[in-house]
Amino acid sequence: MRSDLIYNSLRPVRNRYLLCQLISKATRKFHKPNTRIQDTMNDVLVRVGQADEQEAVIHVSNERVAEPQRRAA
């Protein structure tokens, strides 16, 4: 059941709000067309639940993806 998946996912990510944000963003990234979004969400919950540490789930990259360009006024 999904409730079991959610409780397993709370082990590495203790903050429920952060878990909700993480699962929603990951579901959007991992979702494939012509598949059920419920299955994608369950897959993401399983992946998060299997993580050993919070750092394995949440990784903030310090590198810049794009440089902002300034324009003259």
C-alpha positions in Angstrom: 0.0 0.0 0.0 1.1 3.6 -0.6 0.9 4.4 3.2 3.6 1.8 3.8 5.7 3.4 1.1 5.3 6.8 2.6 6.2 5.7 6.1 9.3 3.9 4.7 10.2 7.2 2.9 10.0 9.1 6.1 13.1 7.3 7.4 15.7 9.1 5.3 13.6 12.3 5.0 12.1 13.2 8.4 10.4 16.5 7.4 7.0 15.7 5.9 6.8 18.9 3.9 10.2 18.4 2.4 9.2 14.8 1.5 6.1 16.0 -0.2 8.1 18.5 -2.3 10.8 16.0 -3.1 8.3 13.3 -4.2 6.3 15.7 -6.4 9.4 17.0 -8.1 10.9 13.5 -8.6 7.6 12.2 -9.9 7.5 15.0 -12.6 11.1 14.2 -13.6 10.8 10.4 -13.7 7.3 10.2 -15.3 7.2 8.6 -18.7 4.3 9.3 -21.2 1.7 6.6 -21.5 2.3 5.3 -18.0 0.1 5.8 -14.9 1.3 8.6 -12.7 0.4 6.5 -9.6 2.9 3.9 -10.7 5.6 6.6 -11.2 4.9 8.0 -7.7 5.1 4.6 -6.1 8.4 3.9 -7.8 9.8 7.2 -6.5 8.5 6.4 -3.0 10.3 3.0 -3.2 13.5 4.7 -4.3 13.4 7.2 -1.5 12.5 4.5 1.1 15.5 2.4 0.1 18.0 5.3 0.6 20.3 4.9 3.6 20.9 8.6 4.4 19.2 11.9 3.7 22.2 13.1 1.6 21.6 10.2 -0.8 18.1 11.5 -1.5 18.6 15.3 -1.3 21.6 16.6 -3.2 22.0 20.3 -3.8 24.4 21.1 -6.6 26.7 24.1 -6.2 27.5 24.4 -9.9 25.7 27.1 -11.9 23.7 25.9 -14.8 23.4 29.2 -16.6 25.0 32.6 -16.1 22.7 35.6 -15.9 23.3 38.2 -18.6 23.1 41.9 -17.8 21.6 44.2 -20.3 22.3 47.9 -20.5 19.4 50.1 -19.6 
